[in-house]
Amino acid sequence: MLDPAQCRQARLARDARFDGRFVVGVTTTGIYCRPICPATPPREANVRYFTSALAAAEAGFRPCLRCRPDSAPDSPAWRGTRTTLERALRLIDDGALRDGPLGALCERLGVGERHLRRLFHEQLGVSPKAYAQHRQCLFAKQLLHQTTLPITDIGYASGFRSLRRFNDAFLNRIGLAPRELRRRAGTPSQAGEPLTLWLAYRPPYAWQALHDFHAGRAIPGLEWVGEDHYGRHIRWDAADGRAATGQFTAEHVPERHAFRVRLELDDLQALSPVVRRIRRVLDLDADTATIEAHLADTCPDLALVEGLRLPGIWSPFEAGVRAILGQQVSTDAARGLVIRLVEALGEPAGNGYHFPTPAAVAGSALDCLRMPGARKATLKRFASWYADGEADDEPTAWTTLKGIGPWTASYAALRGTSHPDIWLDGDAGVRRALPCLHGADPATAAPWRSYLTLQLWSQPLPTHDARNQANEH
């Protein structure tokens, strides 16, 4: 439940820490705004507070053209442990209803259509289709504001099958035709420039910690890390079998509480899920103020790093491969194995590589890797599982596969899906940092034990203990 007094204080102060946690509906204008909107604040008697843009839209409000609610960080899709609804939201955001019917989504979730519709109406007040269309329109609005893509391409990139359907849905949801919004937005960049988007987050954001984590594990030719940026080659496999490839570079711009993302992609239809994946990799939607307040209550003697974010890996498959190669070896040794695998089996991408596909790993003898035969067999078995389409999309369930234990599955879930509640109690780095908890029970840190794990990894340790330990993240 929203606290009206807290919401009022946040919007009057234009506090960026609350950006995306709620929106403000203005009854006199019929629009809804972010709490950081630069417009003159309306009188309290003329505002209504909503937990999400979707709730405001369903109440009849339209998004503000100044503060652009489509650009705000999302409210966390997770609220504790995974649920059917949260999995459904994630799959819809990745294009499940664009690429297939509702029945196919329900089959992946293991529930009936009637049950899923009831969940959506009870929790969100709309149908799955209406939720999907709302997300599509907000993404299209962001592209209209921030890019010079033709309107036809924007409709395609947002998941609409025809320009007519795009125009009708956009007018209904946003209150303006796409062309009218484009005229009002102006031309934000010159035609022919690479696609550039601004992806916002709630401060604080511990960029240096994330930078250092990636810098120590980056794979040459696949990833690049600089003083203010992280980038990599990417591949997106759609449910219908199509694949899109490209690359992105995300530059941290702290004064804007955002990343400037330059993106190249060979199929615009994958643009929306790719942008959401970039948000996950950078953990832009985490509400670190809430998370760290909880950790401070449950682990009061732990010195917290403010604004710490989960260091995401592009896909659960890549995270699983990296975790298997990291079993019982040091961080540097695991990185060396990943480098050899990428160089031997990765698809060429300009001057670098895409991460190897499941089929490429499954079909290789893996002679490029110097490691025990049992671990090679595990890697091939895992890749074949993925290549055959049998892999579970929740890595925590992978322990049914021979050779994958709790540490491997949990590490893949933490970094490959950014699951917020993973406790890596079998990790060497976590075990060495446990004294920093001063007896506090890690179980009380739920539902944010992934962030507790990361906080323990970040604790200063003696030099002789701090590097190159087996199973150390």
Disulfide bonds with the S-S distance in Angstrom:
none
